[in-house]
Amino acid sequence: MLRLADHWVWDSWLAVAGEEFHLFFLRTSRALVAAARRRAGPGGGPAVVPLPR
């Protein structure tokens, strides 16, 4: 499970392209305590990791 210290993450997906893993996720700041506000200002985030050899 993906967990970020300063953001809520509620969806993520993985894709393999060539020799890399690409992880995409939806996130919003943990400073938004009210659940209704968390979905109001989401952003996306990517991560790219080389495939292990």
WOVEN-V72805 format. One record per residue. N is the residue number from 0. RES is the residue in one letter. D_LAST is the distance of its C-alpha to the last C-alpha in whole Angstrom. Layout:
n res d_last
N RES D_LAST
N RES D_LAST
//
This chain:
n res d_last
0 M 23
1 L 23
2 R 26
3 L 27
4 A 30
5 D 32
6 H 31
7 W 32
8 V 29
9 W 30
10 D 28
11 S 24
12 W 22
13 L 19
14 A 17
15 V 14
16 A 15
17 G 13
18 E 9
19 E 11
20 F 13
21 H 16
22 L 18
23 F 22
24 F 25
25 L 29
26 R 30
27 T 34
28 S 35
29 R 36
30 A 39
31 L 40
32 V 42
33 A 44
34 A 41
35 A 43
36 R 42
37 R 39
38 R 38
39 A 41
40 G 38
41 P 35
42 G 32
43 G 28
44 G 25
45 P 22
46 A 19
47 V 15
48 V 12
49 P 9
50 L 6
51 P 4
52 R 0
//
